[in-house]
Amino acid sequence: MLASSELDKIKHSAGKLPLFVRHVAPHGLHCEVIVYFPPEAKSVAKHYLATPCLMPDESALTPL
């Protein structure tokens, strides 16, 4: 599945709330896309079954 269509759905669900992504490619060609939800987006995060984590390094994030 392409991540862009899922990311568009998540972004739409969040409205104007800021979301951030990080692309991780541990095995070369294919990457994993991780979405970080700020505390204000808790209800959106719950909808997508996100789990809490420590604050990520901001330099590795891209605004969604």
N, C-alpha and C positions, 0 to 999 in steps of 0.2 A: 504494500500500500504506500502511496506517496504521502509524505508527511504534510505537504502544503495544504491539502484539502482539510485534513484534521486540524491543522494549526489555524486555518481560516475559521473553522467552526468554534474553536476555543476563543479566538480573538473576538469574534462576534458576540459570544456569550459574556465576555468580560466587559463589553461596552467600552467606556473610556478608562477603565482601570488599567494601570500599566502591567504588562506581562513581559517576561524575559525568557530567552531560550539559550541553550548551550548545545552545540553539536559535539558529540564524542564519537571518535572512530577508533575503537580499540583493536579492530581486526582488519584495518585497511580500507577497502572500498566502501563498504556499507557503514553508515553512521547511525547512532542513536540520537534522537532529539529529546532533550529534557526541557520541560517548561517549568519555570519558577513563578509561583503566584505570590504576590505580597499579601500580608495579613488582611488588607482591605478586600481581597478577592477570595476570602475563605469559602463563601457559598459556591462560587464557580469551581474552586479547587475540589470541594466535596463532590460536586456533580461529576467531575472527571476522575474521582477516586484517587486524587493526589494524596500523598502522605507528607507530613511535616518533615522538614530537614533543617540543618543549620544554614545560616546565611551563606550563600556561595560567594566566591571571589568575583567582585563586580567586573573585573577586567576580562573575564572569560564569558561575559553575557552579552547578548544582543537584544535590543528591544524588539518585541514582536509587533 
